[in-house]
Amino acid sequence: MYRVIGTEEFDISFNKIKLKAISENGQAIELKKLIEKGIEKLKYDYKYGEHITKKQIPIEYKKKYCVENLWKLNLNSFWRMIYTIR
């Protein structure tokens, strides 16, 4: 099993979603479930998502997060999670 760690920005956003879900916000409840499922998938198979080529990695990600590889995990037809492997 692998360890999945979010950035500070991810943690802040995910905590806001969790708070909205507690207040029974339908969209937040669904998104919270999707994110939790996505994280569980990555714990068992970190390459579960779709690899993004190096030339498609945004420069901001390279500068801010020192990203050398990038992956996309489709949570459903609308939401997706972007992650890197370290």
PDB file of N, CA, C and O in Angstrom:
ATOM      1  N   MET A   1       0.844  -1.170   0.000  1.00  0.00           N
ATOM      2  CA  MET A   1       0.000   0.000   0.000  1.00  0.00           C
ATOM      3  C   MET A   1       0.897   1.243   0.000  1.00  0.00           C
ATOM      4  O   MET A   1       1.946   1.261   0.644  1.00  0.00           O
ATOM      5  N   TYR A   2       0.474   2.273  -0.726  1.00  0.00           N
ATOM      6  CA  TYR A   2       1.228   3.510  -0.859  1.00  0.00           C
ATOM      7  C   TYR A   2       0.613   4.602   0.005  1.00  0.00           C
ATOM      8  O   TYR A   2      -0.550   4.515   0.400  1.00  0.00           O
ATOM      9  N   ARG A   3       1.398   5.622   0.291  1.00  0.00           N
ATOM     10  CA  ARG A   3       0.934   6.758   1.075  1.00  0.00           C
ATOM     11  C   ARG A   3       0.532   7.869   0.119  1.00  0.00           C
ATOM     12  O   ARG A   3       1.286   8.205  -0.795  1.00  0.00           O
ATOM     13  N   VAL A   4      -0.634   8.436   0.318  1.00  0.00           N
ATOM     14  CA  VAL A   4      -1.134   9.532  -0.515  1.00  0.00           C
ATOM     15  C   VAL A   4      -1.178  10.787   0.352  1.00  0.00           C
ATOM     16  O   VAL A   4      -1.840  10.819   1.390  1.00  0.00           O
ATOM     17  N   ILE A   5      -0.460  11.820  -0.095  1.00  0.00           N
ATOM     18  CA  ILE A   5      -0.377  13.068   0.659  1.00  0.00           C
ATOM     19  C   ILE A   5      -0.823  14.207  -0.244  1.00  0.00           C
ATOM     20  O   ILE A   5      -0.385  14.298  -1.391  1.00  0.00           O
ATOM     21  N   GLY A   6      -1.684  15.070   0.260  1.00  0.00           N
ATOM     22  CA  GLY A   6      -2.141  16.226  -0.501  1.00  0.00           C
ATOM     23  C   GLY A   6      -1.294  17.452  -0.205  1.00  0.00           C
ATOM     24  O   GLY A   6      -0.660  17.548   0.846  1.00  0.00           O
ATOM     25  N   THR A   7      -1.293  18.381  -1.140  1.00  0.00           N
ATOM     26  CA  THR A   7      -0.627  19.663  -0.890  1.00  0.00           C
ATOM     27  C   THR A   7      -1.451  20.431   0.134  1.00  0.00           C
ATOM     28  O   THR A   7      -2.575  20.049   0.460  1.00  0.00           O
ATOM     29  N   GLU A   8      -0.879  21.511   0.629  1.00  0.00           N
ATOM     30  CA  GLU A   8      -1.606  22.357   1.582  1.00  0.00           C
ATOM     31  C   GLU A   8      -2.897  22.882   0.943  1.00  0.00           C
ATOM     32  O   GLU A   8      -3.946  22.924   1.585  1.00  0.00           O
ATOM     33  N   GLU A   9      -2.802  23.284  -0.335  1.00  0.00           N
ATOM     34  CA  GLU A   9      -3.989  23.787  -1.038  1.00  0.00           C
ATOM     35  C   GLU A   9      -5.060  22.709  -1.157  1.00  0.00           C
ATOM     36  O   GLU A   9      -6.247  22.976  -0.971  1.00  0.00           O
ATOM     37  N   PHE A  10      -4.627  21.485  -1.468  1.00  0.00           N
ATOM     38  CA  PHE A  10      -5.586  20.377  -1.568  1.00  0.00           C
ATOM     39  C   PHE A  10      -6.261  20.152  -0.225  1.00  0.00           C
ATOM     40  O   PHE A  10      -7.483  20.027  -0.154  1.00  0.00           O
ATOM     41  N   ASP A  11      -5.472  20.101   0.838  1.00  0.00           N
ATOM     42  CA  ASP A  11      -6.029  19.846   2.167  1.00  0.00           C
ATOM     43  C   ASP A  11      -7.056  20.905   2.560  1.00  0.00           C
ATOM     44  O   ASP A  11      -8.111  20.579   3.105  1.00  0.00           O
ATOM     45  N   ILE A  12      -6.750  22.166   2.287  1.00  0.00           N
ATOM     46  CA  ILE A  12      -7.679  23.256   2.604  1.00  0.00           C
ATOM     47  C   ILE A  12      -8.982  23.088   1.814  1.00  0.00           C
ATOM     48  O   ILE A  12     -10.074  23.176   2.375  1.00  0.00           O
ATOM     49  N   SER A  13      -8.850  22.845   0.510  1.00  0.00           N
ATOM     50  CA  SER A  13     -10.045  22.692  -0.340  1.00  0.00           C
ATOM     51  C   SER A  13     -10.862  21.469   0.063  1.00  0.00           C
ATOM     52  O   SER A  13     -12.090  21.529   0.123  1.00  0.00           O
ATOM     53  N   PHE A  14     -10.176  20.360   0.337  1.00  0.00           N
ATOM     54  CA  PHE A  14     -10.879  19.129   0.697  1.00  0.00           C
ATOM     55  C   PHE A  14     -11.590  19.293   2.046  1.00  0.00           C
ATOM     56  O   PHE A  14     -12.689  18.770   2.233  1.00  0.00           O
ATOM     57  N   ASN A  15     -10.977  20.008   2.976  1.00  0.00           N
ATOM     58  CA  ASN A  15     -11.634  20.261   4.259  1.00  0.00           C
ATOM     59  C   ASN A  15     -12.885  21.111   4.084  1.00  0.00           C
ATOM     60  O   ASN A  15     -13.882  20.893   4.773  1.00  0.00           O
ATOM     61  N   LYS A  16     -12.844  22.080   3.170  1.00  0.00           N
ATOM     62  CA  LYS A  16     -14.036  22.889   2.878  1.00  0.00           C
ATOM     63  C   LYS A  16     -15.144  22.020   2.297  1.00  0.00           C
ATOM     64  O   LYS A  16     -16.314  22.180   2.643  1.00  0.00           O
ATOM     65  N   ILE A  17     -14.769  21.100   1.412  1.00  0.00           N
ATOM     66  CA  ILE A  17     -15.754  20.187   0.820  1.00  0.00           C
ATOM     67  C   ILE A  17     -16.365  19.305   1.904  1.00  0.00           C
ATOM     68  O   ILE A  17     -17.576  19.085   1.917  1.00  0.00           O
ATOM     69  N   LYS A  18     -15.535  18.803   2.806  1.00  0.00           N
ATOM     70  CA  LYS A  18     -16.030  17.963   3.907  1.00  0.00           C
ATOM     71  C   LYS A  18     -17.011  18.729   4.785  1.00  0.00           C
ATOM     72  O   LYS A  18     -18.034  18.182   5.197  1.00  0.00           O
ATOM     73  N   LEU A  19     -16.701  20.004   5.075  1.00  0.00           N
ATOM     74  CA  LEU A  19     -17.606  20.820   5.888  1.00  0.00           C
ATOM     75  C   LEU A  19     -18.938  21.039   5.182  1.00  0.00           C
ATOM     76  O   LEU A  19     -19.996  20.974   5.806  1.00  0.00           O
ATOM     77  N   LYS A  20     -18.882  21.297   3.880  1.00  0.00           N
ATOM     78  CA  LYS A  20     -20.125  21.461   3.121  1.00  0.00           C
ATOM     79  C   LYS A  20     -20.914  20.160   3.097  1.00  0.00           C
ATOM     80  O   LYS A  20     -22.144  20.175   3.158  1.00  0.00           O
ATOM     81  N   ALA A  21     -20.213  19.036   3.009  1.00  0.00           N
ATOM     82  CA  ALA A  21     -20.878  17.731   2.979  1.00  0.00           C
ATOM     83  C   ALA A  21     -21.601  17.460   4.297  1.00  0.00           C
ATOM     84  O   ALA A  21     -22.671  16.852   4.309  1.00  0.00           O
ATOM     85  N   ILE A  22     -21.014  17.910   5.403  1.00  0.00           N
ATOM     86  CA  ILE A  22     -21.648  17.730   6.718  1.00  0.00           C
ATOM     87  C   ILE A  22     -22.982  18.473   6.761  1.00  0.00           C
ATOM     88  O   ILE A  22     -23.944  18.006   7.370  1.00  0.00           O
ATOM     89  N   SER A  23     -23.029  19.629   6.111  1.00  0.00           N
ATOM     90  CA  SER A  23     -24.273  20.405   6.090  1.00  0.00           C
ATOM     91  C   SER A  23     -25.240  19.892   5.025  1.00  0.00           C
ATOM     92  O   SER A  23     -26.207  20.564   4.668  1.00  0.00           O
ATOM     93  N   GLU A  24     -24.961  18.703   4.531  1.00  0.00           N
ATOM     94  CA  GLU A  24     -25.827  17.985   3.584  1.00  0.00           C
ATOM     95  C   GLU A  24     -25.966  18.690   2.237  1.00  0.00           C
ATOM     96  O   GLU A  24     -27.038  18.680   1.632  1.00  0.00           O
ATOM     97  N   ASN A  25     -24.888  19.294   1.779  1.00  0.00           N
ATOM     98  CA  ASN A  25     -24.833  19.867   0.441  1.00  0.00           C
ATOM     99  C   ASN A  25     -24.639  18.692  -0.530  1.00  0.00           C
ATOM    100  O   ASN A  25     -23.599  18.034  -0.495  1.00  0.00           O
ATOM    101  N   GLY A  26     -25.612  18.426  -1.381  1.00  0.00           N
ATOM    102  CA  GLY A  26     -25.593  17.261  -2.266  1.00  0.00           C
ATOM    103  C   GLY A  26     -24.362  17.152  -3.141  1.00  0.00           C
ATOM    104  O   GLY A  26     -23.775  16.075  -3.246  1.00  0.00           O
ATOM    105  N   GLN A  27     -23.957  18.249  -3.775  1.00  0.00           N
ATOM    106  CA  GLN A  27     -22.789  18.226  -4.652  1.00  0.00           C
ATOM    107  C   GLN A  27     -21.525  17.956  -3.837  1.00  0.00           C
ATOM    108  O   GLN A  27     -20.650  17.208  -4.273  1.00  0.00           O
ATOM    109  N   ALA A  28     -21.430  18.564  -2.661  1.00  0.00           N
ATOM    110  CA  ALA A  28     -20.248  18.363  -1.811  1.00  0.00           C
ATOM    111  C   ALA A  28     -20.167  16.919  -1.321  1.00  0.00           C
ATOM    112  O   ALA A  28     -19.078  16.350  -1.250  1.00  0.00           O
ATOM    113  N   ILE A  29     -21.297  16.332  -0.988  1.00  0.00           N
ATOM    114  CA  ILE A  29     -21.318  14.933  -0.545  1.00  0.00           C
ATOM    115  C   ILE A  29     -20.791  14.030  -1.651  1.00  0.00           C
ATOM    116  O   ILE A  29     -19.956  13.158  -1.409  1.00  0.00           O
ATOM    117  N   GLU A  30     -21.279  14.242  -2.851  1.00  0.00           N
ATOM    118  CA  GLU A  30     -20.853  13.425  -3.994  1.00  0.00           C
ATOM    119  C   GLU A  30     -19.364  13.624  -4.289  1.00  0.00           C
ATOM    120  O   GLU A  30     -18.641  12.655  -4.519  1.00  0.00           O
ATOM    121  N   LEU A  31     -18.912  14.869  -4.283  1.00  0.00           N
ATOM    122  CA  LEU A  31     -17.506  15.155  -4.568  1.00  0.00           C
ATOM    123  C   LEU A  31     -16.596  14.553  -3.489  1.00  0.00           C
ATOM    124  O   LEU A  31     -15.540  14.003  -3.805  1.00  0.00           O
ATOM    125  N   LYS A  32     -16.997  14.655  -2.239  1.00  0.00           N
ATOM    126  CA  LYS A  32     -16.231  14.070  -1.136  1.00  0.00           C
ATOM    127  C   LYS A  32     -16.061  12.566  -1.343  1.00  0.00           C
ATOM    128  O   LYS A  32     -14.964  12.032  -1.180  1.00  0.00           O
ATOM    129  N   LYS A  33     -17.139  11.893  -1.700  1.00  0.00           N
ATOM    130  CA  LYS A  33     -17.086  10.445  -1.951  1.00  0.00           C
ATOM    131  C   LYS A  33     -16.158  10.125  -3.119  1.00  0.00           C
ATOM    132  O   LYS A  33     -15.371   9.181  -3.047  1.00  0.00           O
ATOM    133  N   LEU A  34     -16.245  10.904  -4.189  1.00  0.00           N
ATOM    134  CA  LEU A  34     -15.404  10.679  -5.360  1.00  0.00           C
ATOM    135  C   LEU A  34     -13.920  10.848  -5.027  1.00  0.00           C
ATOM    136  O   LEU A  34     -13.085  10.044  -5.441  1.00  0.00           O
ATOM    137  N   ILE A  35     -13.608  11.896  -4.280  1.00  0.00           N
ATOM    138  CA  ILE A  35     -12.212  12.140  -3.904  1.00  0.00           C
ATOM    139  C   ILE A  35     -11.701  11.017  -3.011  1.00  0.00           C
ATOM    140  O   ILE A  35     -10.588  10.527  -3.201  1.00  0.00           O
ATOM    141  N   GLU A  36     -12.511  10.610  -2.037  1.00  0.00           N
ATOM    142  CA  GLU A  36     -12.096   9.524  -1.139  1.00  0.00           C
ATOM    143  C   GLU A  36     -11.875   8.221  -1.905  1.00  0.00           C
ATOM    144  O   GLU A  36     -10.927   7.487  -1.626  1.00  0.00           O
ATOM    145  N   LYS A  37     -12.750   7.932  -2.869  1.00  0.00           N
ATOM    146  CA  LYS A  37     -12.564   6.734  -3.707  1.00  0.00           C
ATOM    147  C   LYS A  37     -11.277   6.838  -4.518  1.00  0.00           C
ATOM    148  O   LYS A  37     -10.527   5.868  -4.631  1.00  0.00           O
ATOM    149  N   GLY A  38     -11.023   8.020  -5.083  1.00  0.00           N
ATOM    150  CA  GLY A  38      -9.815   8.240  -5.869  1.00  0.00           C
ATOM    151  C   GLY A  38      -8.564   8.037  -5.032  1.00  0.00           C
ATOM    152  O   GLY A  38      -7.607   7.407  -5.482  1.00  0.00           O
ATOM    153  N   ILE A  39      -8.568   8.564  -3.824  1.00  0.00           N
ATOM    154  CA  ILE A  39      -7.422   8.407  -2.926  1.00  0.00           C
ATOM    155  C   ILE A  39      -7.219   6.932  -2.592  1.00  0.00           C
ATOM    156  O   ILE A  39      -6.085   6.453  -2.572  1.00  0.00           O
ATOM    157  N   GLU A  40      -8.294   6.216  -2.334  1.00  0.00           N
ATOM    158  CA  GLU A  40      -8.177   4.778  -2.026  1.00  0.00           C
ATOM    159  C   GLU A  40      -7.580   4.006  -3.209  1.00  0.00           C
ATOM    160  O   GLU A  40      -6.745   3.122  -3.019  1.00  0.00           O
ATOM    161  N   LYS A  41      -8.007   4.342  -4.422  1.00  0.00           N
ATOM    162  CA  LYS A  41      -7.451   3.687  -5.611  1.00  0.00           C
ATOM    163  C   LYS A  41      -5.955   3.922  -5.707  1.00  0.00           C
ATOM    164  O   LYS A  41      -5.195   3.003  -6.014  1.00  0.00           O
ATOM    165  N   LEU A  42      -5.525   5.167  -5.441  1.00  0.00           N
ATOM    166  CA  LEU A  42      -4.111   5.503  -5.538  1.00  0.00           C
ATOM    167  C   LEU A  42      -3.281   4.833  -4.448  1.00  0.00           C
ATOM    168  O   LEU A  42      -2.093   4.578  -4.647  1.00  0.00           O
ATOM    169  N   LYS A  43      -3.882   4.549  -3.317  1.00  0.00           N
ATOM    170  CA  LYS A  43      -3.163   3.863  -2.245  1.00  0.00           C
ATOM    171  C   LYS A  43      -2.725   2.462  -2.671  1.00  0.00           C
ATOM    172  O   LYS A  43      -1.711   1.948  -2.197  1.00  0.00           O
ATOM    173  N   TYR A  44      -3.497   1.853  -3.567  1.00  0.00           N
ATOM    174  CA  TYR A  44      -3.186   0.488  -3.995  1.00  0.00           C
ATOM    175  C   TYR A  44      -2.496   0.436  -5.355  1.00  0.00           C
ATOM    176  O   TYR A  44      -1.791  -0.527  -5.657  1.00  0.00           O
ATOM    177  N   ASP A  45      -2.697   1.465  -6.173  1.00  0.00           N
ATOM    178  CA  ASP A  45      -2.072   1.493  -7.497  1.00  0.00           C
ATOM    179  C   ASP A  45      -1.818   2.953  -7.876  1.00  0.00           C
ATOM    180  O   ASP A  45      -2.697   3.633  -8.405  1.00  0.00           O
ATOM    181  N   TYR A  46      -0.609   3.414  -7.596  1.00  0.00           N
ATOM    182  CA  TYR A  46      -0.307   4.829  -7.825  1.00  0.00           C
ATOM    183  C   TYR A  46      -0.321   5.213  -9.303  1.00  0.00           C
ATOM    184  O   TYR A  46      -0.361   6.400  -9.629  1.00  0.00           O
ATOM    185  N   LYS A  47      -0.287   4.242 -10.188  1.00  0.00           N
ATOM    186  CA  LYS A  47      -0.347   4.527 -11.625  1.00  0.00           C
ATOM    187  C   LYS A  47      -1.756   4.284 -12.178  1.00  0.00           C
ATOM    188  O   LYS A  47      -1.922   4.039 -13.373  1.00  0.00           O
ATOM    189  N   TYR A  48      -2.753   4.351 -11.322  1.00  0.00           N
ATOM    190  CA  TYR A  48      -4.138   4.103 -11.724  1.00  0.00           C
ATOM    191  C   TYR A  48      -4.623   5.132 -12.750  1.00  0.00           C
ATOM    192  O   TYR A  48      -5.422   4.812 -13.630  1.00  0.00           O
ATOM    193  N   GLY A  49      -4.140   6.346 -12.630  1.00  0.00           N
ATOM    194  CA  GLY A  49      -4.571   7.417 -13.530  1.00  0.00           C
ATOM    195  C   GLY A  49      -3.882   7.375 -14.876  1.00  0.00           C
ATOM    196  O   GLY A  49      -3.148   6.441 -15.201  1.00  0.00           O
ATOM    197  N   GLU A  50      -4.138   8.401 -15.638  1.00  0.00           N
ATOM    198  CA  GLU A  50      -3.575   8.537 -16.991  1.00  0.00           C
ATOM    199  C   GLU A  50      -2.342   9.436 -16.928  1.00  0.00           C
ATOM    200  O   GLU A  50      -2.403  10.544 -16.395  1.00  0.00           O
ATOM    201  N   HIS A  51      -1.231   8.958 -17.470  1.00  0.00           N
ATOM    202  CA  HIS A  51       0.022   9.724 -17.443  1.00  0.00           C
ATOM    203  C   HIS A  51      -0.068  10.916 -18.393  1.00  0.00           C
ATOM    204  O   HIS A  51      -0.554  10.793 -19.517  1.00  0.00           O
ATOM    205  N   ILE A  52       0.402  12.060 -17.929  1.00  0.00           N
ATOM    206  CA  ILE A  52       0.443  13.277 -18.740  1.00  0.00           C
ATOM    207  C   ILE A  52       1.893  13.467 -19.188  1.00  0.00           C
ATOM    208  O   ILE A  52       2.808  13.402 -18.367  1.00  0.00           O
ATOM    209  N   THR A  53       2.102  13.697 -20.464  1.00  0.00           N
ATOM    210  CA  THR A  53       3.473  13.825 -20.980  1.00  0.00           C
ATOM    211  C   THR A  53       4.175  15.035 -20.362  1.00  0.00           C
ATOM    212  O   THR A  53       3.538  16.010 -19.961  1.00  0.00           O
ATOM    213  N   LYS A  54       5.508  14.944 -20.296  1.00  0.00           N
ATOM    214  CA  LYS A  54       6.306  16.016 -19.682  1.00  0.00           C
ATOM    215  C   LYS A  54       6.069  17.370 -20.348  1.00  0.00           C
ATOM    216  O   LYS A  54       6.035  18.399 -19.675  1.00  0.00           O
ATOM    217  N   LYS A  55       5.905  17.366 -21.662  1.00  0.00           N
ATOM    218  CA  LYS A  55       5.727  18.656 -22.354  1.00  0.00           C
ATOM    219  C   LYS A  55       4.369  19.291 -22.050  1.00  0.00           C
ATOM    220  O   LYS A  55       4.178  20.480 -22.307  1.00  0.00           O
ATOM    221  N   GLN A  56       3.421  18.517 -21.505  1.00  0.00           N
ATOM    222  CA  GLN A  56       2.099  19.050 -21.169  1.00  0.00           C
ATOM    223  C   GLN A  56       1.992  19.508 -19.710  1.00  0.00           C
ATOM    224  O   GLN A  56       0.963  20.050 -19.308  1.00  0.00           O
ATOM    225  N   ILE A  57       3.044  19.296 -18.922  1.00  0.00           N
ATOM    226  CA  ILE A  57       3.015  19.718 -17.518  1.00  0.00           C
ATOM    227  C   ILE A  57       3.101  21.241 -17.468  1.00  0.00           C
ATOM    228  O   ILE A  57       4.041  21.824 -18.008  1.00  0.00           O
ATOM    229  N   PRO A  58       2.130  21.890 -16.824  1.00  0.00           N
ATOM    230  CA  PRO A  58       2.162  23.354 -16.748  1.00  0.00           C
ATOM    231  C   PRO A  58       3.421  23.855 -16.045  1.00  0.00           C
ATOM    232  O   PRO A  58       3.871  23.265 -15.062  1.00  0.00           O
ATOM    233  N   ILE A  59       3.974  24.931 -16.550  1.00  0.00           N
ATOM    234  CA  ILE A  59       5.196  25.513 -15.989  1.00  0.00           C
ATOM    235  C   ILE A  59       4.986  25.880 -14.515  1.00  0.00           C
ATOM    236  O   ILE A  59       5.899  25.734 -13.702  1.00  0.00           O
ATOM    237  N   GLU A  60       3.783  26.355 -14.172  1.00  0.00           N
ATOM    238  CA  GLU A  60       3.489  26.729 -12.788  1.00  0.00           C
ATOM    239  C   GLU A  60       3.676  25.545 -11.845  1.00  0.00           C
ATOM    240  O   GLU A  60       4.177  25.706 -10.733  1.00  0.00           O
ATOM    241  N   TYR A  61       3.268  24.342 -12.294  1.00  0.00           N
ATOM    242  CA  TYR A  61       3.415  23.134 -11.469  1.00  0.00           C
ATOM    243  C   TYR A  61       4.890  22.803 -11.283  1.00  0.00           C
ATOM    244  O   TYR A  61       5.321  22.411 -10.199  1.00  0.00           O
ATOM    245  N   LYS A  62       5.656  22.967 -12.362  1.00  0.00           N
ATOM    246  CA  LYS A  62       7.091  22.686 -12.282  1.00  0.00           C
ATOM    247  C   LYS A  62       7.773  23.628 -11.298  1.00  0.00           C
ATOM    248  O   LYS A  62       8.609  23.206 -10.499  1.00  0.00           O
ATOM    249  N   LYS A  63       7.407  24.913 -11.364  1.00  0.00           N
ATOM    250  CA  LYS A  63       8.025  25.914 -10.492  1.00  0.00           C
ATOM    251  C   LYS A  63       7.555  25.785  -9.049  1.00  0.00           C
ATOM    252  O   LYS A  63       8.369  25.740  -8.127  1.00  0.00           O
ATOM    253  N   LYS A  64       6.249  25.725  -8.857  1.00  0.00           N
ATOM    254  CA  LYS A  64       5.681  25.755  -7.504  1.00  0.00           C
ATOM    255  C   LYS A  64       5.869  24.453  -6.743  1.00  0.00           C
ATOM    256  O   LYS A  64       6.143  24.458  -5.543  1.00  0.00           O
ATOM    257  N   TYR A  65       5.719  23.321  -7.458  1.00  0.00           N
ATOM    258  CA  TYR A  65       5.748  22.021  -6.781  1.00  0.00           C
ATOM    259  C   TYR A  65       6.923  21.140  -7.189  1.00  0.00           C
ATOM    260  O   TYR A  65       7.031  20.006  -6.721  1.00  0.00           O
ATOM    261  N   CYS A  66       7.800  21.635  -8.047  1.00  0.00           N
ATOM    262  CA  CYS A  66       8.935  20.849  -8.563  1.00  0.00           C
ATOM    263  C   CYS A  66       8.454  19.529  -9.183  1.00  0.00           C
ATOM    264  O   CYS A  66       9.060  18.478  -8.974  1.00  0.00           O
ATOM    265  N   VAL A  67       7.377  19.600  -9.933  1.00  0.00           N
ATOM    266  CA  VAL A  67       6.770  18.410 -10.553  1.00  0.00           C
ATOM    267  C   VAL A  67       7.617  17.934 -11.724  1.00  0.00           C
ATOM    268  O   VAL A  67       7.974  18.717 -12.605  1.00  0.00           O
ATOM    269  N   GLU A  68       7.930  16.661 -11.726  1.00  0.00           N
ATOM    270  CA  GLU A  68       8.669  16.056 -12.833  1.00  0.00           C
ATOM    271  C   GLU A  68       7.804  15.056 -13.604  1.00  0.00           C
ATOM    272  O   GLU A  68       8.137  14.664 -14.722  1.00  0.00           O
ATOM    273  N   ASN A  69       6.693  14.652 -12.990  1.00  0.00           N
ATOM    274  CA  ASN A  69       5.734  13.763 -13.655  1.00  0.00           C
ATOM    275  C   ASN A  69       4.346  14.165 -13.192  1.00  0.00           C
ATOM    276  O   ASN A  69       4.175  14.679 -12.087  1.00  0.00           O
ATOM    277  N   LEU A  70       3.366  13.932 -14.032  1.00  0.00           N
ATOM    278  CA  LEU A  70       2.009  14.342 -13.704  1.00  0.00           C
ATOM    279  C   LEU A  70       1.036  13.284 -14.197  1.00  0.00           C
ATOM    280  O   LEU A  70       1.214  12.698 -15.265  1.00  0.00           O
ATOM    281  N   TRP A  71       0.015  13.054 -13.405  1.00  0.00           N
ATOM    282  CA  TRP A  71      -1.008  12.057 -13.706  1.00  0.00           C
ATOM    283  C   TRP A  71      -2.381  12.666 -13.504  1.00  0.00           C
ATOM    284  O   TRP A  71      -2.550  13.595 -12.715  1.00  0.00           O
ATOM    285  N   LYS A  72      -3.364  12.134 -14.224  1.00  0.00           N
ATOM    286  CA  LYS A  72      -4.750  12.590 -14.113  1.00  0.00           C
ATOM    287  C   LYS A  72      -5.618  11.388 -13.784  1.00  0.00           C
ATOM    288  O   LYS A  72      -5.565  10.362 -14.463  1.00  0.00           O
ATOM    289  N   LEU A  73      -6.414  11.527 -12.741  1.00  0.00           N
ATOM    290  CA  LEU A  73      -7.351  10.473 -12.361  1.00  0.00           C
ATOM    291  C   LEU A  73      -8.760  11.014 -12.543  1.00  0.00           C
ATOM    292  O   LEU A  73      -9.162  11.938 -11.836  1.00  0.00           O
ATOM    293  N   ASN A  74      -9.514  10.454 -13.477  1.00  0.00           N
ATOM    294  CA  ASN A  74     -10.896  10.869 -13.688  1.00  0.00           C
ATOM    295  C   ASN A  74     -11.741  10.317 -12.551  1.00  0.00           C
ATOM    296  O   ASN A  74     -11.806   9.106 -12.343  1.00  0.00           O
ATOM    297  N   LEU A  75     -12.392  11.221 -11.814  1.00  0.00           N
ATOM    298  CA  LEU A  75     -13.245  10.805 -10.704  1.00  0.00           C
ATOM    299  C   LEU A  75     -14.642  10.449 -11.201  1.00  0.00           C
ATOM    300  O   LEU A  75     -15.277   9.526 -10.690  1.00  0.00           O
ATOM    301  N   ASN A  76     -15.108  11.181 -12.188  1.00  0.00           N
ATOM    302  CA  ASN A  76     -16.349  10.880 -12.916  1.00  0.00           C
ATOM    303  C   ASN A  76     -16.265  11.633 -14.236  1.00  0.00           C
ATOM    304  O   ASN A  76     -15.174  12.044 -14.633  1.00  0.00           O
ATOM    305  N   SER A  77     -17.362  11.822 -14.914  1.00  0.00           N
ATOM    306  CA  SER A  77     -17.303  12.479 -16.222  1.00  0.00           C
ATOM    307  C   SER A  77     -17.009  13.985 -16.111  1.00  0.00           C
ATOM    308  O   SER A  77     -16.687  14.623 -17.114  1.00  0.00           O
ATOM    309  N   PHE A  78     -17.116  14.547 -14.918  1.00  0.00           N
ATOM    310  CA  PHE A  78     -16.918  15.984 -14.746  1.00  0.00           C
ATOM    311  C   PHE A  78     -15.681  16.324 -13.924  1.00  0.00           C
ATOM    312  O   PHE A  78     -14.943  17.244 -14.277  1.00  0.00           O
ATOM    313  N   TRP A  79     -15.441  15.600 -12.839  1.00  0.00           N
ATOM    314  CA  TRP A  79     -14.350  15.889 -11.916  1.00  0.00           C
ATOM    315  C   TRP A  79     -13.131  15.018 -12.188  1.00  0.00           C
ATOM    316  O   TRP A  79     -13.250  13.862 -12.595  1.00  0.00           O
ATOM    317  N   ARG A  80     -11.955  15.599 -11.953  1.00  0.00           N
ATOM    318  CA  ARG A  80     -10.715  14.838 -12.079  1.00  0.00           C
ATOM    319  C   ARG A  80      -9.732  15.322 -11.025  1.00  0.00           C
ATOM    320  O   ARG A  80      -9.842  16.438 -10.516  1.00  0.00           O
ATOM    321  N   MET A  81      -8.778  14.469 -10.711  1.00  0.00           N
ATOM    322  CA  MET A  81      -7.758  14.800  -9.730  1.00  0.00           C
ATOM    323  C   MET A  81      -6.405  14.720 -10.426  1.00  0.00           C
ATOM    324  O   MET A  81      -6.122  13.752 -11.133  1.00  0.00           O
ATOM    325  N   ILE A  82      -5.573  15.733 -10.228  1.00  0.00           N
ATOM    326  CA  ILE A  82      -4.241  15.765 -10.811  1.00  0.00           C
ATOM    327  C   ILE A  82      -3.257  15.441  -9.693  1.00  0.00           C
ATOM    328  O   ILE A  82      -3.373  15.973  -8.588  1.00  0.00           O
ATOM    329  N   TYR A  83      -2.282  14.566  -9.976  1.00  0.00           N
ATOM    330  CA  TYR A  83      -1.324  14.196  -8.944  1.00  0.00           C
ATOM    331  C   TYR A  83       0.042  13.896  -9.540  1.00  0.00           C
ATOM    332  O   TYR A  83       0.185  13.694 -10.746  1.00  0.00           O
ATOM    333  N   THR A  84       1.044  13.873  -8.665  1.00  0.00           N
ATOM    334  CA  THR A  84       2.395  13.529  -9.055  1.00  0.00           C
ATOM    335  C   THR A  84       2.879  12.398  -8.154  1.00  0.00           C
ATOM    336  O   THR A  84       2.328  12.159  -7.079  1.00  0.00           O
ATOM    337  N   ILE A  85       3.904  11.718  -8.609  1.00  0.00           N
ATOM    338  CA  ILE A  85       4.459  10.580  -7.863  1.00  0.00           C
ATOM    339  C   ILE A  85       5.853  10.955  -7.403  1.00  0.00           C
ATOM    340  O   ILE A  85       6.685  11.402  -8.192  1.00  0.00           O
ATOM    341  N   ARG A  86       6.095  10.768  -6.120  1.00  0.00           N
ATOM    342  CA  ARG A  86       7.428  11.047  -5.567  1.00  0.00           C
ATOM    343  C   ARG A  86       7.914   9.857  -4.798  1.00  0.00           C
ATOM    344  O   ARG A  86       9.016   9.884  -4.250  1.00  0.00           O
TER     345      ARG A  86
END
